[in-house]
Amino acid sequence: MEALIPRGRWHALRPLLLQACALMLAVLASLAASGWGGASAVDAQLHDFMTRRLTPAAPSAQDVVIIDIDEPSLAQIGPWPWPRTVLADMAKRLRERGATVQAWDLYFPESAPGDEALNAELAAPQKSGQRTDVVLGQVLIADPQVHAPPQVGQLRGTPDFPDLCTPSLPITGFFGVADSLPAARTGHLSATPDADGGLRSLPAVFCQGAARYPQLTLVAAQTLYPDQAWQLTPGNSLFGPAQWLQRGPMRFALDAHSRIVVPYSRPHHQWTAISALKLLDGSVDPQLIQGKVVVVGATALGLVDTASTPYHPNAPGVSVHAEVMSAALGSRWSVVPPSAWPYVSLLTLLLGLTLLACQRWAPRRTVLVVGGLFVLLLPLGLAVLARSAGSLGHILPVASPTLGLAGLAVLLAALHMDAQRRRTHQLTHHLESFLPSHLAREIARQDPSGESLGRTDAGTIMAVRVSGLQRWSAGVGSLKALALVHAITSLAETHARRQGGMLEHVQGDTLLLSWSTSPADGAHASASAHDAVQSSVQAARGLLAELGDLLSANETETSPLGLRMAIDHGDFLLAVAGSRTSRRSLMLGAAVDSVLAMLPMCEELASPILMGQRAAQSAPRISMHPMGQFLLPESRTPQTIFRVEP
């Protein structure tokens, strides 16, 4: 590469090429991290934390109602399992009170007394020409770690269901439905927790051969809209979901593995729950059930139907089905990108370019640190905004782009240190041509950028001195003297900046201000010098008016205070010398010597503002009078000094 590019161009392009390589490495690192289980685990815990901090969803008319087999119910009716006649009575009472669909988070794999009554209640709507309104559960075992899995009852498939099979979940065992309940419609209750035990998604469909076993809430949706057909539509390819499964107005968000991401929206205790005991003794208000989808399940501790959710490590499993059913009814989902790499790579690239822009256009260390922290926190901020945005929250990756950006920050810091090392070496080599080696190394070590050597400039210099300030300060309190010194400095800087200048150096009672001119030639250079001199005179007049009144108000009879100013134009040197812990500003050059030499002459010539010959030649329209010719330091010929009218 270096042989193909000229040496000068190579040195200019080298930082850009290295930064581009660092950015590409950061993108590749983000992509690698997106497939790492550790990053996925961090994202899962982070989004669980967000879920707990988000405002719980408010109850709505489309919410489901939970029929709760709770501790008081078990205490009054008896221990589980209850007689099938009691369960048949529950189904009948829910139908009579207007429940549209009953999704039972319960399974009955074995025959029991009273099955005739329960089966008759399950088949009752069909006999009267109405649609089936009860869906029972069945459990499919797909965990390879379960040895000798049971196979009890019969699995009941659902015909005409979309092929949304997950190949990685082969069925090894099951708790199906008893043969004595032939009228039962079923949906699976199987949960597939993540490695940390958290239940965040449910398999939409289990497949075995041609048979399809959909999830409980999907069968409930099919029961609620029997005349509609299932429709599969693609989702958002960047933010998700991978696809939508729709039945009538109900929509289910599926991820890339055909799983239903559980859209947790509230803790269990905030769901509308009716004790099974109140349903059976007739004390429940029918308005609570009329027109609602009902999920029947157990919260009693003895039934051990729990799941680890973001809200509680042992939340009742019935609330998980309530979350999915409510989300399908109200189109309120939390979706994940079908593939993480497009979002991760794009975000890392954009934020990496932002980090590079901060390093290029704002090289100050404080700005870089603040900008870097801001960029590193942006993936988290975007994830929080995406989760809380409307009814469709997006679960975006955070850990992988953050790791990539952190790696980019480390690489940029390493490149910066390498660049400093190279600058130090180059500066040392240059300084050794005219300084002793040990002194050259010391200067380069103090500031590898070469700032301590200063920079040359051209423009107008104005020196400001408050005569009598040292004697006056000795006769007043230190606090008052300090306040006046601060006021003098502040006013001088304010008037200089107002006219486009800068306060460059303060030494005792003397201040040096500059108006830089752009390096150009011809008429433009003369115009720049004219503007600089004109601006300095306007600043001098403004400062004389305002600071003169302040000095008059503070002077005493024994310690008068006066303001003296001198202006000239020429070349000068600005430098910051010393170590990092002890920096001192320096201002040198012929123009600086000229204005400092004119300051003592202000009293002799009775003029508060004096101007040198070069400045006067650059601004002929300024009102001034020649005061004679004087031999100034570093000048071989006498120079004409001018008095500027205040």
DOTI-806217 format. One record per residue: residue in one letter; x, y, z of N, C-alpha, C, CB in turn. Coordinates in steps of 0.1 Angstrom, whole numbers, plus 5000, padded with zeros to 4 digits. Glycine has a CB too. Layout:
AXYZXYZXYZXYZ ...
//
This chain:
M500849885000500050005000500950125000499150005012 E501950135009502750255010503550274997503650235022 A503850164990504650174977503750234966505250044973 L502450214967501550254957501150404959500350164956 I501150454971500750584974501950674977499750594985 P502050794971503150884974503250904989503051014967 R504450924994504650935009503851045015506150955012 G503851165009503051275015501551245016503251395007 R501051185005499651145005499351035015499151104991 W500250945016500150835025499950875039501250735024 H500850975043500751025057499451105059501951125060 A498851165048497651235050496451135050497451335038 L496551025043495450935042495450825053495350865029 R496650805059496850695069495750705080498250705074 P495550825087494550825098493150795093494550965104 L492750845081491450815076491250665073491150895064 L492250595067492250455065492150375077493450415056 L492950415087492950335100491550355107494050385109 Q491050475107489650495113488650415106489350645113 A488650415092487750335085487850185088487950355069 C489050135089489249995093488749975108490749965093 A488950065117488450055130486850045130488950165139 L486250125122484750135121484249995115484350245112 M484949945105484549815100484649705110485349785087 L485749705118485949605128484849615139487349625135 A484449745142483349765152482049705147483149915155 V481749725134480549665128480549515129480349715114 L481749455125481849315125481749255140483249265119 A482349335149482249285163480749295168483149375172 S480049395164478649405167477849285161477949535163 L478149255149477449135143477749005150477849125128 A479048995153479448865161478748865174480948865162 A478648975181478048985194476548955193478249115201 S475948995182474448975181474148825180473949045168 G475048735176474848595176475348525189475448535165 W475848605198476348545211475248535221477548635216 G475148425228474148405238474248505250474148265243 G475448545253475648635264474948765262477048655268 A475148825249474548945246472948935246474948995232 S472448825241471048805241470448795256470648675234 A471248735265470848725279470848865285471748635286 V471848945282471849085287470649165282473149155283 D470349145269469149215263467849175270469149195248 A467749045272466548995278466349055292466548835279 Q467449055300467249105314467049255313468549085322 L467649325304467449465302465949505299468349525292 H465449425289464049445285463049405296463749375272 D463349305304462549275316462549395325463149145323 F463649455327463749575336462849685330465249625337 M462949705317462149815311460649785313462449825296 T460249655311458849615313458349655327458649465311 R459149625337458749665350458649815353459749605360 R459449895345459350035347458350105338460750095344 L457850035328456850095319455450105327456650015306 T454650205323453350225329452450105325452650355325 P451850025335451049915331449849955322450549845344 A449449865313448349895304447049905312448249785294 A446250005308445050035315443949935311444550175313 P443049895319442049795315441149855304441149765327 S440749775295439849815284438749725282440749825271 A437749765273436649685270436949555264435649755262 Q438149545258438549425251439349325260439349455239 D439549365272440349285281439649155284440649355294 V440449055287439948925291439648925306440948805287 V438848825311438548805325439148675329437048815327 I439748665340440348545346439448485356441748575352 I439048355354438348285364439348205372437248185358 D439448245385440648205393440248095403441148325401 I440947985401440847875410441847905421441047725404 D441447975431442348025442442247945454442048175444 E442947995464442947925477441647915484443947995486 P440848025484439448015490438547915483438848155490 S438747905470437947815462438247675466438147835447 L439547645467439947505471439547475486441547495470 A439647575494439247555508437747525509439547675517 Q436847585501435447565502434947445494434747695497 I435447435482434947325473435647195475435047365459 G436947205478437747085481439047085473436946965477 P439946995476441246995469441146965454442246905476 W442146995447442246965433442646825431443147065425 P442146745421441246785411439746785415441346695398 W439046885411437646895414436846785406437047035412 P435646755411434846665403434446725390433546635411 R434446635379434146685366432746755365434146575356 T431846715374430546775374430646925379429546705384 V431546955388431747095392432347175380432747105404 L433247115373433847185361432747205351435047105356 A431847105349430747125339429847235343429946995338 D429647245356428847355361429447495359428547335377 M430847505360431547625358431347665343433047615361 A431547565334431347605320429947645317431747485311 K428947585323427547625320427347765326426647525327 R427747795338427447925343428148035335427947925358 L429348015330430048115322429348135309431548065319 R428748025303428048045291426748125294427647905285 E426048095305424848165308425048315311424148095320 R426248345316426548485319427148565307427448495331 G427148495295427548575283428948565279427148705284 A429748475284431148465280431248425265431948365289 T432048485257432048455243432848335240432648575235 V434048325247434948205246435548175259436048235235 Q435648045262436248005275437547935271435347915283 A438747985275440047925273440447865286441048025267 W440547735287440847675300442347635301439947545302 D443047705310444447675312444547555322445147795319 L443847445318443747325325443747205315442547315335 Y444247085320444246975311443646855318445646945305 F443046765311442346645316442746525309440746665316 P443946465311444446355303443846215307445946345305 E443146205318442646075323441146085325443346035335 S440545975323439045975325438745985340438445845319 A437546035343437146045357435646045358437746175364 P435146015370433646015371433146155368433245975385 G432046165361431446295358431846345344431746395368 D432646265336433046305323431846315314434046205317 E430746235316429646255307429046385308428546145311 A428946435321428346575323429246685317428146605338 L430546665319431446765313431446765298432946745318 N431446645292431446635277430146685272431646485273 A429046665279427746715274427746865274426646665283 E428446925284428547065284429447125273429047115298 L430447045270431347095259430647085246432647005259 A429746985244429046965231427747045231428846825229 A427347105242426047165242425847275231425747225256 P426847365229426547465218426347405205427747565218 Q427147295202426947235189425647175187428047125187 K425047115197423747055196422647155194423446975209 S422847285199421847385197422147475184421847475209 G423147425176423447505164424347625166422147545158 Q424947635178425847745180427247695179425547805194 R428247795179429647755178430147705192430447875173 T431147625191431847575203432447695210432947475200 D432347695224432847815231433847775242431647885237 V434247655243435147605253436347545246434447505263 V437547585251438847525246439647475258439647625238 L439847345258440647285269442147285265440147145272 G442947255275444447255273444947115272445147325284 Q446147105265446946985265448347025266446546895253 V449146945272450546975274451446885265451046965289 L452246945257453246865248454646885254453146915234 I455346775255456646775261457646775250456846655271 A458546875249459546875238460946905244459246985228 D461146885257462446905263463246775263462246945278 P464346775256465146655254465746605267466246665244 Q465846695277466346655290465446575299466846775298 V464146565295463146485302463346345298461746545300 H463746255308463946115305462546045307465046055314 A462345945298461045875299459845955300461145765310 P459646055291458446145292457146065291458546245280 P456146115299454846035299454146065286454046085311 Q453245975283452345995272450945945277452745905259 V450146045282448946015288447846075280448846065303 G446746005278445546065270445846065255445246205275 Q445046135248445246145234445446285229443946085227 L446446305220446646445215445546475205448046455208 R444946595206443946645197444546755188442646695205 G444646725175445146825166444046915161445746755154 T444447025155443547125149443747125134443747265155 P442747085126442847075112442947215106441746995105 D443447225093443447345085444147455093442047395082 F445347425099446047535106447347555098446347495121 P447847685097449047715090450247645095449347865090 D451147615085452347545089453347645095453047475077 L453347655108454247735116455047655126453447845123 C455547545121456247445129457647495133456247315122 T458047455144459447485149460147355149459447545163 P461047325139461747195138462547155150462647195126 S462947255158463847225170463047175182464647345173 L461747155180460847115191460146985188459847225195 P460846875188460146745185459346705197461246635181 I458246645195457346605206457846465211455846595202 T458146465224458646335230457646275240459946355237 G456746355245455746315254454546415255456246295268 F453546375262452346465263451446425274451646465249 F450546525278449446505286448246555277449446575300 G447546455271446546495261445146505268446446395250 V444146455261442746465265442246325267441946555256 A441446305277440846175280439946135268440146175293 D439846005265438945955255437545975259439245805252 S437245995272435846015276435346155274435745985291 L436246245267435846385264435946405249436646485272 P435146335241435346345226434946485221434546235219 A434146555228433746685222434746795225432346725228 A435846775232436746875236437546935224437646825247 R437647065223438647125214439847165223437947255207 T441047165218442247175226443247275220442847045229 G444047335228445147415224446347385234444847565224 H447547385230448647345238448947445249449847305230 L449347405260449747495272451247485274449047445284 S452047435265453447415267454247545267454047325256 A455147555276455947675278457447635275455847745292 T458147725269459547705266460347815271459847685250 P460747815284461447925290462847935284461647895305 D463448055285464848075281465848015291465148235280 A467048025287468147955296468148005310469447985289 D467748135312467648185326466348155333467948335325 G465448085327464248045333463048145330464448035347 G463348255324462248345321461448305309462848485318 L460148315310459248285299458948405291457948215305 R459448415279459348535271458648505258460648595268 S458548385254457848345242457248205243458848355230 L456248185234455548055234455548005220454048075239 P455747875218455647815204454247835199456047665204 A454147885187452747905181452147765178452847995169 V452947675172452347545168453447445170451947555153 F452947325175453747205175453347115163453647125189 C454247055157453946965146454446825148454447025133 Q453646735144454046595144453446525132453646515158 G454246505122453746455109452846555103452946325112 A451646515100450646605094449746675104449746535084 A449946635117449046695127449646825132448946605139 R448746925135449147055140448547075154448747165130 Y449347125163448847145177449147295181449547045187 P448147385178448447525180448247565195447447615172 Q448747675198448647725212447247755216449547855214 L446947755229445647775235444947895229445647775250 T445648015230444948135226444748135211445848255229 L445448065202445248065188443947985186446447995181 V443747875193442547795191441347875196442647655199 A441547955207440448035212440048145201440848105225 A441048195194440748295184439948225172442048355178 Q440348105169439648025158438247995163440447905155 T438047975176436747945181435848075181436847885195 L436548185184435748315184435348355170436648415191 Y436148325160435748365146435848245137436748475141 P434848155139434848025131434748045116433847935136 D434048145112433848165098434948235090432548245096 Q435948285097437148345091438248245088437648465101 A439148285080440348205077441548265083440448175062 W442548175086443848225090444548295079444748115096 Q445248405082446048475071447448505077445248615067 L448448475069449848505073450248625064450748385071 T450748735070451348845063452648875068450348965064 P453648925060454948955065454949085073455948975053 G455849085083455949205091457049305086456249165105 N457549385095458549475091459949405091458649595102 S460649415080461849335079462949385087462249335064 L462949515092463949575100463649565115464249715096 F462449605119462149615133461249505138461449745136 G460549425129459749315133458249355134460149265146 P457349255136457649115137458049055124456549045143 A458448925125458748855112457448835104459348715115 Q456348805110455148795103453948805113455048655096 W452748835107451548845115450648725111450848985112 L450048665122449048565120447748625124449448435128 Q446748625115445548705117444348615115445448825108 R443348625124442048555124441048665126441948435134 G440348705116439348815117440048935121438248775127 P439549005132440349125137441449095146439349225143 M441648975150442648935160443948915152442248815168 R445048975158446348955152447348905162446849085145 F448248805158449248755167450648785160449048605169 A451548845168452848875163453748755165453449005170 L454448715154455348595155456748645152454848485145 D457748575159459148605156459648515145459948595169 A460948525142461548445131461448295133462948485129 H461248255146461148105149459648065151461948075161 S458748145146457348115147456848105162456947985140 R457348185170457048195184456248325187458248185193 I455348315196454548425201455348495212453148385205 V455848615210456548695220455448745230457448805214 V455548705242454548745252454648895255454648665266 P453648975252453649115254453249155268452749185244 Y454149135278453849155292453449305293454949115301 S452349335300451849475301451449505315450749495291 R451249415324450749445337451049325347449249485338 P451249345359451349235369450049165370451849295383 H450149045376448948955376447849015384449348815382 H448149085395447149135404446349245397447749185417 Q446749305386446049405379445049355369446949505373 W444949225367443949175358442649155365444449035352 T441549165358440249145363440148995366439049195354 A440048955378439948815382438748785391441248775390 I438048675388436848635396437148505402435548635387 S436948495415437148365421436148265416437048385437 A436648145414435748035410434648005420436547905407 L434948035432433948015443432748105441434548035457 K433048235437431948325435431148295423432548475434 L431848235413431148195401430148085404432048155390 L430647985412429747865415428647895425430647755420 D428847995434427748025444426848125438428348065457 G427148185426426148275420426248415425424848225422 S427348455432427448585437428148685428428148585450 V428648635416429348725407428448805399430248635398 D428848935396428049025388428148975373428549165389 P427048945367427148895353427748995343425748865348 Q427649125347428249235338429749215336427849365343 L430349155346431849135345432249035335432349095359 I431248945331431548835322430948855308431148705327 Q429848935308429048945296429949005284427949045298 G429948925273430648965261432148955262430349095257 K432748885272434148885274434748745271434548915289 V436048745267436748625266437248585280437948635256 V437048465284437348425297438548315297436148365305 V439448335306440548245307440448185321442048315305 V440248045322440147975334441447915338439047865333 G441847945350443147895354443247895369444347975348 A444447855374444647835389445747925393444947695392 T445547995405446648065412446948005425446248215413 A446247905429446547845442447947785442445447735445 L448647805452450047755453450247605451450747805465 G449247535456449347385456449247325442448347325464 L448747405432448647355419449847375410447447415412 V450847445415452147465409452047505394452947335411 D451147595391451047645377451647785377449547645372 T452947795376453647925376454647935365454347935390 A454948065362455948095352456748215357455248125338 S458048215352458848335356458648445345460348285357 T458148555350457848665341458648785346456348705341 P458648895338459349015342458849075355459349125332 Y457549045359457049105371457249015383455549125368 H457348885381457448795393458048665389456048775400 P458948615397459648485394458648365394460748455403 N457548385401456548275402455148325399456648195415 A454948385388453648445384452748325380453748545373 P451448345382450448235378450548225363449048275382 G450548105358450648075343449448135336450747935341 V448248135343447048185336447148325331445848175345 S448048405338448148545334448948555321448948625345 V449848455318450548465305449548445294451648345305 H448648355295447548335284446748455283446748215287 A446448525295445648645295446348755287445248685309 E447648765289448448865282448348845267449948865286 V448548725262448548695248447148725242449048555245 M446148675249444748695244444348835243443748615252 S444648915254444349055254445049135243444749115268 A446349095241447149165230446549135217448549125231 A446049015214445448985201444149055199445248825200 L443449075210442149145209442349295207441249115221 G443349345213443549495213444749535204443849545226 S445349445196446549475188447649545195446049565176 R447949495207449049555215450049445217448449605229 W451249465210452249365210453649425213452249295197 S454549335217455949365218456649275208456549345233 V457249335198457849255187459349265186457249305173 V459949165181461449155179461749165165462049035186 P462949215161463349215147463449065142464649285145 P463049035129463248905124464648855124462548895110 S465548955122466948925122467649045128467548885108 A468649025137469249135144470249205136469849085157 W470849135126472049195120471749325112472649095111 P470649335105470449465098470449585107469249465089 Y469649575118469549685127470849705135468449655138 V471549605139472749615147473849675138473249475152 S474049625126475049685117474849825113475249595104 L473549855110473249995106473450095118471750005101 L472950055129473050145141474550165145472350085153 T475350055144476750065148477450155138477449925148 L477150145125477750225115477450365116477350175101 L476150405119475750545120476350605133474250555121 L476250535144476850585156478350595156476350505168 G478950495149480450495147480850615139480950365140 L480150655129480450775121480250895130479550785108 T479250895138479051005147480251025157477750995156 L480750905162481950915171483150965163482250775177 L483350925151484450975143484351125140484550895130 A483151165138482951315136483251395148481451335131 C482851335160483251405172484751415174482651335185 Q485451305171486851315172487551405162487451175170 R486951425151487551505140487251655143487051465126 W485951685146485551825146485451885160484151835140 A485551795170485651845184486751775192484251825191 P487951805189489051725195489351745209490351755187 R488651835216488851865230488551735238488051985235 R489351705248489151585255487751575262490251565266 T487351685268486051685275484851655265485751815282 V484951725254483951705244483951555239484051795232 L485151505237485251365232484651265242486651325229 V484951285255484451195266482851205266485051235279 V482351325267480951345268480251295255480551495269 G480851325243480251275231480351125230480951335219 G481451065235481550915234480550855243482950875238 L480350905256479350845265477950855259479450915278 F477650975253476350995246476150885235476251135240 V477150865227477050765216476850625222478250775207 L477550595232477450455238476150435245478550435248 L475450545249474150525256472950535246473950635266 L473250575234472250585224471450455221472750645211 P472150335219471450215217470450185228472350095216 L470850215241469850195252468750295251470550215265 G469050425248467950525246466950485235468550665244 L467450445224466650405213465750285217467450365200 A466350185225465550075229464450115238466449975236 V464750205247463650255256462550325249464250355267 L462950415239461850475231461050385223462550585222 A461750275217461050185209460050095218462050095202 R460450065230459549985238458250065243460249935251 S458450195245457350275250456550345239457950375260 A456850325227456150395216454850325212457150405204 G453750375216452450335212452150185216452350345197 S451150125208450749995211451649885205449249975206 L452549925197453449825191454849855196453449825175 G455249795207456549815212457549725206456549795227 H458749775203459849705196460949665206460449785184 I461349535206462349485215463649485207462049345221 L464449595208465549615200466849565207465749755195 P467849515200469149475206469849605212470049405196 V470449585224471249685230472649645232470649725244 A472849525237474249485241475149475229474149345248 S474749415218475749395207476149525201475049315196 P475249625198475749755192476649825202474649845187 T476249815215477049885226478449825227476349875239 L478549695226479849625226480749675214479749475226 G480049675202480849715190481249865191479949705178 L480449955197480850095198481850105209479650175201 A481850035220482850035230484149995224482449945242 G484149885216485349845209485949955200485149715201 L485050025193485450135184486150245192484250185176 A485550275204486150375212487550335217485250405224 V487650215220489050165224490050175213488950015230 L489550135201490450135189490850285186489750075177 L489850375187490150515184491150575194488850595183 A490950535207491850575217493350525214491450525231 A493350395210494650345206495250415194494550195203 L494450445184494950515173495450655177493850525162 H494650725186495050855190496450845198493950915200 M496550745206497850735213499050705203497850625223 D498750625193499750605183500150725175499350495173 A499050805172499350935165500151025174497950995161 Q499851035187500651115196502051075196499951115210 R502250945197503650885197504350925184503650735198 R503650925173504350955160504651105160503450925148 R503651195165503951335165505051375174502651415169 T505151305186506251325195507551295189506051245208 H507651185181508851145175509251245164508751005168 Q508251285156508551385146509051515152507351405137 L508351565162508651695168510051685175507651725179 T510351575181511651555187512751565177511751425195 H512551495166513551495155513751635149513051395143 H512651715148512751845143513551935153511351905140 L513151925166513752015176515251985178513051995189 E515651855176517051825178517951885168517151675178 S517351945157518152005147518752145152517352025134 F518152195162518652325168518552335183517852445162 L518252225190518252225204519052095209516852225210 P519552105221520151985227519051865228520652005241 S519551745226518551635226517651625238519351505224 H518251635250517451625262516351735263518351625274 L516651855259515751965259514651935248516352095257 A515051885237514051865226513051755230514751815213 R513551655237512651545242511751595253513551425247 E512251685261511351735272510251815266512251825282 I510551905256509451985250508451895243510152085240 A508951805236508051715229507151635238508851615219 R507751595249506951515259505851595266507851465270 Q506151725268505151815274503951835265505851945278 D504151845252503051865243503451805229502752015242 P503051685227503351625214502851695202502951485213 S501751775204501151855192502051965188499851895196 G502952005196503852115192503252255196504052115178 E502152245204501452375207502352465216500252345216 S503252405223504152485232505152565224504952395241 L505352535211506152615202505452735197506752525191 G504152735198503352855194503052855179504152985197 R502352965175502052985161502253125158500552935158 T502653155146502753295141501453345135503953305131 D501353475136500153535131500453675127498953525141 A499553745120499653885117498353945120500053895102 G498454075124497254145127497554265136496254055135 T496454315142496554435150496654395165495354535148 I497654465172497854445186497454565194499254395189 M496754545205496454665214496854625228494954695214 A497654715234498154695248497254795256499654725249 V496854745267496054815277496654815290494554765278 R496854935296497554935310496755035318499054985309 V496454995331495855075341496955135349494855005350 S497355265347498455325355497955345369498855455348 G498855325378498655345392497955235399497855465394 L497755125392496955005397497754945409496654905386 Q499054925407499754855417499754935431501254835413 R499955065430499955155442498555155448500455295439 W497555165440496155165445495855035452495155195433 S496254915446495954785452496654775465496454675442 A497754835467498454825480497754895491499854865479 G496954995488496255075498494855035501496255215494 V494254935494492954885496492954745500492054915484 G491754695504491754555507491954465495490354525513 S492454345498492754245487491454205479493354125493 L490354195486489154155479488654265469487954125489 K488754395474488354505465489354515453488354635472 A490654495455491654495445491354385435493054485450 L491054265440490854155431489554175423490654025439 A488554235429487354265422487554355410486254315431 L488354465412488654565402489454495391489354685408 V490454415395491254345384490354265375492354265391 H489454185382488554105374487654195365487654015383 A487154305370486354395362487154445350485854505371 I488354485352489154545341489354435330490554585346 T489754315335489954205325488654165318490554085332 S487554165325486254125319485854225309485254105329 L485954355312485554465303486454465290485654605310 A487754445292488654445281488354325271490154435285 E488054205277487654095269486354115262487653965277 T485354175269484054195263484154295251483154255273 H484854405253484954495241485754445230485554625246 A486754365233487554295222486754205214488854225228 R485954115221485154015214484054085206484553915224 R483554195212482454265205482854315191481954385214 Q484154345190484754395178485554285170485654515181 G485354165174486054055167487454025171486054085153 G487854075183489254045188489253955199489854175192 M490453925205490553835216491553885226491053695211 L491253855239492253885250493253775250491553905264 E494553805247495553695245496453675257496353725233 H496753785264497753775275497553885286499253785269 V497753845298497653935309498853925318496353905318 Q499554035320500754035328500754155337502054035319 G500454135350500354245360499254345356501654315360 D499554475354498554575350498454595335498954705357 T499054505327499054515313498254405306500454525307 L497454435296496654335289497054345274495154355291 L497154235267497454235253496254175246498754165250 L495654245236494554205228494954195213493354295230 S494354105205494754095191493554085182495653965190 W493754135170492754115159493554055147492154255155 S493353925145494053855135493553895121494053705138 T494453895111494053915097494453785090494854035091 S493553755080493753635072494953655063492553605063 P495753555061496953565052496453565038497953445054 A496653685032496153705018497153805011494653745016 D496953834999497753934992496854034985498753864983 G497454134981496754234973495854324981496054174962 A494754364974493754454980493054394992492754494970 H492854254991492154185002492954195015491854044999 A494254185014495054195026495054325032496554155023 S495054435024494954575029493554595036495154675018 A492554535030491154555036491154485049490154495026 S491754365051491754295063492454375074492354155062 A493654435071494354515080493554635084495754555074 H492954705074492054815077490954785087491454875064 D490254665085489254625093489754595107488454505088 A490854535108491454505121491754625129492654415120 V492454725123492754845130491554925134493654935121 Q490554935124489255005127488554935139488354995115 S488554805140487854735151488654765164487854585148 S489954765163490654785176490454925181492154765174 V490355025172490055165177488755175183490255255165 Q487755105177486355115183486355045196485355045173 A487054935198487154865211487854955221487854735210 A488955025217489655115226488755235230490855175219 R487955285221487155395225486055355235486455465213 G485455235232484355185240484955145254483755065234 L486155095254486755055267487155185275487954965265 L487555285268487955405275486755475282488555505265 A485655465275484355525280483855455292483355535269 E483855325291483255245302484155225313482755115297 L485455185310486455155321486955285327487555075315 G486955395320487355525325486455565337487355635315 D485155545335484155575346484355485358482755565341 L484655355356484855265367486155305375484955125362 L487155345367488455385374488255505382489555395364 S487555605376487255735383486455705396486555825374 A485555615396484755585408485555525419483555505404 N486655455416487455385426488755445430487655245420 E489255545422490555605425490455695438491055685414 T491555715444491655805456492555925452492155725468 E492656025461493456135459494956095459493256245470 T495256005467496655965468497055855458497055915482 S496055785452496255675443495355695431496055535449 P495655795422494855805410495055685400495155945402 L493955665392494055555383493755615369492955445386 G494555565359494455615346494455495336495455715342 L493855515324493855415314494755455302492455385309 R495655365298496555395287496455285277498055415292 M496355315264496255215253497155245241494755195248 A497755145235498555165224498255055213500155155227 I498255095200497755015189498855015179496455055184 D499154895173500054885162499754755154501554885166 H500254745142499954635133501254565129499154685120 G501254435128502354365124502354215127503654425130 D503454145126503554005129503753985144504653935121 F503253875149503453835163503353685164502353905172 L503853635176503853495179503053475192505353445181 L502053375191501253335202501753195206499753325199 A501953175219502553045224501953025238504053045224 V501952885241501652845254502752755259500252765255 A503552805268504852735272504652675286506052835271 G505552575288505452515301504952375301504652595311 S504952305312504452165313502852175313504952095325 R502252055313500852045313500252095326500351905311 T500952085337500452135349500752285352500952055361 S501552345344502052485346502152555333503352485354 R501052585326501052655313501052805315499852605305 R501752875307501753015306501653065292503153075313 S500853165290500653225277501753325274499253295275 L502253325262503253415257502853485245504553335255 M503253615243502953685231504253765228501753785233 L504853735216506053795212505953855198507253695213 G506953945195506953995181507154145181505753955174 A507454195168507754335167506554425171508154365152 A505354375167504154455170503954465185502954395163 V504254355192504054355207505054445213504254215212 D506354445208507354535214506954685211508754505207 S506354705200505954845196504954895206505454845182 V503854825208502754875217503254885231501554785216 L504054795236504554795250505454925251505254675253 A506254955241507055075242506255205241508155075230 M505155205235504355325234503555355246503355315222 L503255245254502455275266502955375275502255145274 P504255375279504855485288504755625282506255455292 M504655625268504655755261503255825262505055735247 C502255745266500855805267500855925276499855705271 E501455915288501456035297502256145292501955985311 E503456115286504256225280503656295269505656165275 L502856225261502156295249500756325252502256195237 A500356305265498956345269497956285260498856495270 S498056165258497056095249496755955255497556085234 P495455935257495155795263495255685252493755795268 I495255725240495355615229496355665219493955595222 L497455585217498455605207498455495197499855615214 M498855535185498855435174500255445167497755465164 G500755325163502055315156501855345141502555175158 Q503055355135503055405121502355295112504455425117 R502655175114502155065105500555065106502754935107 A500055075118498655075120497955195113498255065135 A498655315115498055435109498055425094498955555114 Q499055365088499055345073497955255069500455295069 S497555165077496455065073495055125075496554945081 A494955235083493555295085493655445084493055255099 P493755505072493955645071492755735074494355685056 R491555675075490355745078490055765092489155685071 I490855705101490655725115491155865119491355615123 S490355925128490756065132491956055142489556135139 M493156105137494356095146495356215141495055955144 H496256235150497256345148498656295151496956465157 P499556325142500956285144501556365156501856305131 M502356285164502956345176504456355175502556255188 G504956315163506456325161506956185158507056385173 Q508256185156508956055153509856015165509856075140 F509755885168510455825179511155695175509455805191 L512255675182512955555179512555445189514555575180 L511755355184511155245193512155125194509755205188 P512055045204512954925205512754835192512554845218 E513854775189513854685177513554755164512954575179 S513654885164513454965151514755045148512255055153 R515155025136516455095132516155235128517055025121 T514955265124514655405120513455465129514155415105 P513455595130512355655139511055625132512555805140 Q510055605141508655575137507755695141508155435143 T506855725133505855835136504755775146505255895123 I504555845156503555805166502355895164504055805181 F501155845165499855915163499055915175499155865151 R498356035177497356035188496056015182497456185195 V495255915188493955885183492955965192493655735184 E491956025185490956095193490056005200490156185183 P489856025213488955935220487555935215488955975235 
//
